[in-house]
Amino acid sequence: MKDNDINSIKDLINRSLDKAERHWRKGGYKLVAESRNGMESFSKNAMDSAPSRIPGYDLIMDGETIVDEFIAIVVDMRGSTKHLLNADKSTSLDGIQRVFYETSAILPAIEKTINLYNGGVTEYLGDGVLGFFKRDDNDPNKAIYNAHDAAKDCLNTTLNLVNEALETRYGLSPLVIGVGMALSKALISLSGIDGVKHPKAYGECVFRATKLSGGQNIVLVDERLKNAWPTKKGGVLTFMKSEIGKGGVTGFKIIKK
């Protein structure tokens, strides 16, 4: 990650925490997120398309069915329930305030990191994010490299920046995250009721990446992604089978030789 990217993520983390603190001071219940897709600009009577954060598909038309190949990435904050029920003894924050600040810092920072590598985050999943990298037929390996680089930076640089900010501001212990990635075709369509439809990607990659995001500061990939990984003479990466996968999904940890 370049220095200017690191600085932009630092700035994002601090702005996100400043905003979270303002919300909390105003009562905590006034947690109105900024509109991510400008949905207020659309007619409430009808919607025949919607903007999308799915890479390669900026606008999804109602009734349109798209099938393409993606790498799904799920980044999940581990132990948030424990944080909610047991506030850190070294801080004056109660459980819900602590988790609110933690997620306010980590989720936008992870999204920003994925964006830097041409990925897109489509959903915040409570204490995690779901993102995608589109596999291009003309250069299918590029999405794999981008996903790998994004996952590494999420786990190392970005997590360290978030933990530094949380420790400096509130004396909190370091967050732990799990990263799961999987490869498959996915179906893209608009879902929801008239007037408030949202682009959604459905595919086995989402299921598998979710099941592989339960590690402790590690990246796990599914077997399909492992088998699709580019090979070259003198390559420095190898894979080790992991027991962390759930629901019958086998995960592999990326090892640097």
Rosetta blueprint (number, residue, H / E / L):
1 M L
2 K L
3 D H
4 N H
5 D H
6 I H
7 N H
8 S H
9 I H
10 K H
11 D H
12 L H
13 I H
14 N H
15 R H
16 S H
17 L H
18 D H
19 K H
20 A H
21 E H
22 R H
23 H H
24 W H
25 R H
26 K L
27 G L
28 G L
29 Y L
30 K L
31 L L
32 V L
33 A L
34 E L
35 S L
36 R L
37 N L
38 G L
39 M H
40 E H
41 S H
42 F L
43 S L
44 K L
45 N L
46 A L
47 M L
48 D L
49 S E
50 A E
51 P E
52 S E
53 R E
54 I E
55 P L
56 G L
57 Y E
58 D E
59 L E
60 I E
61 M E
62 D L
63 G L
64 E L
65 T L
66 I E
67 V E
68 D E
69 E E
70 F E
71 I E
72 A E
73 I E
74 V E
75 V E
76 D E
77 M E
78 R E
79 G L
80 S H
81 T H
82 K H
83 H H
84 L H
85 L H
86 N L
87 A L
88 D L
89 K L
90 S L
91 T L
92 S L
93 L L
94 D L
95 G H
96 I H
97 Q H
98 R H
99 V H
100 F H
101 Y H
102 E H
103 T H
104 S H
105 A H
106 I H
107 L H
108 P H
109 A H
110 I H
111 E H
112 K H
113 T H
114 I H
115 N H
116 L H
117 Y L
118 N L
119 G L
120 G E
121 V E
122 T E
123 E E
124 Y E
125 L L
126 G L
127 D L
128 G E
129 V E
130 L E
131 G E
132 F E
133 F E
134 K E
135 R L
136 D E
137 D L
138 N L
139 D E
140 P H
141 N H
142 K H
143 A H
144 I H
145 Y H
146 N H
147 A H
148 H H
149 D H
150 A H
151 A H
152 K H
153 D H
154 C H
155 L H
156 N H
157 T H
158 T H
159 L H
160 N H
161 L H
162 V H
163 N H
164 E H
165 A H
166 L H
167 E H
168 T H
169 R H
170 Y H
171 G L
172 L L
173 S L
174 P L
175 L L
176 V E
177 I E
178 G E
179 V E
180 G E
181 M E
182 A E
183 L E
184 S E
185 K E
186 A E
187 L E
188 I E
189 S E
190 L E
191 S E
192 G L
193 I L
194 D L
195 G L
196 V L
197 K L
198 H E
199 P E
200 K E
201 A E
202 Y E
203 G E
204 E H
205 C H
206 V H
207 F H
208 R H
209 A H
210 T H
211 K H
212 L L
213 S L
214 G L
215 G L
216 Q L
217 N L
218 I L
219 V E
220 L E
221 V E
222 D E
223 E H
224 R H
225 L H
226 K H
227 N H
228 A H
229 W L
230 P L
231 T L
232 K L
233 K L
234 G L
235 G L
236 V L
237 L E
238 T E
239 F E
240 M E
241 K E
242 S E
243 E L
244 I L
245 G L
246 K L
247 G L
248 G L
249 V L
250 T L
251 G E
252 F E
253 K E
254 I E
255 I E
256 K E
257 K L
